[in-house]
Amino acid sequence: MRLRNCHNFHDFRQLAKRRLPGPIFDYIDGAAEDEATHRRNTKAFESCDLVPHVLRGVEKVDLSVTVMGQKLALPVYCSPTALQRLFHYQGERAVAAAAAKYGTMFGVSSLVEPITAASVCHLADGRGNRPWRVRQTSIGDARNSA
């Protein structure tokens, strides 16, 4: 299978499974601990029907949405994932650059190395400005502050 033949999530997943070493694919494809949240999220998503508006004019397609007061060009969020250099030699820098290029958000994991965090923030909007700042808090941090 080639990238140009991928048309949905399952196609991309199958391609990744074929091309990546097993442990790296499992890291990306897996979920935390007992994967209970993953199962609940999957079940909830499967209960939703996405109904397209057919024959509604497609000259100007606008996929933009507003999330946390920030207008995004795409309704996609790049989730924080530690160790992104496992999948791409530029790691978080590559994802931040792609998110900036396509006008969407990117969350940085709290496990990212400091030099990468600084360069990712520099890429946030392509000019070095950070239009938003969200702090990922661990359970330990939350308990200690309570």
Contacts in CASP RR format, 6 or more apart in sequence:
PFRMAT RR
TARGET T0000
AUTHOR 0000-0000-0000
METHOD contacts of the structure
MODEL  1
MRLRNCHNFHDFRQLAKRRLPGPIFDYIDGAAEDEATHRRNTKAFESCDL
VPHVLRGVEKVDLSVTVMGQKLALPVYCSPTALQRLFHYQGERAVAAAAA
KYGTMFGVSSLVEPITAASVCHLADGRGNRPWRVRQTSIGDARNSA
1 11 0 8 1.000
1 14 0 8 1.000
1 15 0 8 1.000
1 18 0 8 1.000
2 15 0 8 1.000
3 15 0 8 1.000
5 11 0 8 1.000
6 12 0 8 1.000
6 15 0 8 1.000
13 29 0 8 1.000
16 25 0 8 1.000
16 28 0 8 1.000
16 29 0 8 1.000
17 25 0 8 1.000
17 29 0 8 1.000
20 28 0 8 1.000
20 87 0 8 1.000
24 86 0 8 1.000
24 87 0 8 1.000
27 83 0 8 1.000
27 86 0 8 1.000
28 81 0 8 1.000
28 87 0 8 1.000
30 38 0 8 1.000
31 37 0 8 1.000
31 38 0 8 1.000
32 38 0 8 1.000
63 73 0 8 1.000
63 74 0 8 1.000
63 75 0 8 1.000
64 71 0 8 1.000
64 72 0 8 1.000
64 73 0 8 1.000
64 74 0 8 1.000
64 75 0 8 1.000
65 71 0 8 1.000
65 72 0 8 1.000
65 74 0 8 1.000
65 75 0 8 1.000
66 72 0 8 1.000
67 77 0 8 1.000
67 105 0 8 1.000
68 132 0 8 1.000
68 134 0 8 1.000
70 105 0 8 1.000
70 131 0 8 1.000
70 132 0 8 1.000
72 103 0 8 1.000
72 104 0 8 1.000
72 105 0 8 1.000
73 102 0 8 1.000
73 103 0 8 1.000
73 104 0 8 1.000
74 102 0 8 1.000
74 103 0 8 1.000
74 104 0 8 1.000
76 102 0 8 1.000
76 104 0 8 1.000
77 104 0 8 1.000
77 105 0 8 1.000
77 106 0 8 1.000
77 107 0 8 1.000
78 95 0 8 1.000
78 98 0 8 1.000
78 99 0 8 1.000
78 104 0 8 1.000
78 105 0 8 1.000
78 106 0 8 1.000
78 107 0 8 1.000
79 107 0 8 1.000
80 107 0 8 1.000
80 108 0 8 1.000
80 109 0 8 1.000
80 110 0 8 1.000
80 136 0 8 1.000
81 109 0 8 1.000
82 109 0 8 1.000
82 111 0 8 1.000
82 112 0 8 1.000
83 111 0 8 1.000
84 91 0 8 1.000
84 92 0 8 1.000
84 94 0 8 1.000
84 95 0 8 1.000
84 109 0 8 1.000
85 91 0 8 1.000
88 94 0 8 1.000
88 95 0 8 1.000
90 97 0 8 1.000
91 116 0 8 1.000
92 106 0 8 1.000
92 108 0 8 1.000
92 109 0 8 1.000
92 112 0 8 1.000
92 116 0 8 1.000
92 117 0 8 1.000
92 120 0 8 1.000
93 116 0 8 1.000
93 119 0 8 1.000
93 120 0 8 1.000
93 123 0 8 1.000
95 106 0 8 1.000
96 106 0 8 1.000
96 108 0 8 1.000
96 119 0 8 1.000
96 120 0 8 1.000
96 123 0 8 1.000
96 124 0 8 1.000
97 123 0 8 1.000
99 105 0 8 1.000
99 106 0 8 1.000
100 106 0 8 1.000
100 123 0 8 1.000
100 124 0 8 1.000
100 125 0 8 1.000
100 126 0 8 1.000
105 132 0 8 1.000
106 120 0 8 1.000
106 124 0 8 1.000
107 134 0 8 1.000
107 136 0 8 1.000
108 117 0 8 1.000
108 120 0 8 1.000
108 121 0 8 1.000
108 136 0 8 1.000
109 136 0 8 1.000
110 136 0 8 1.000
110 138 0 8 1.000
112 120 0 8 1.000
121 128 0 8 1.000
121 130 0 8 1.000
122 128 0 8 1.000
124 130 0 8 1.000
124 131 0 8 1.000
124 132 0 8 1.000
125 131 0 8 1.000
END
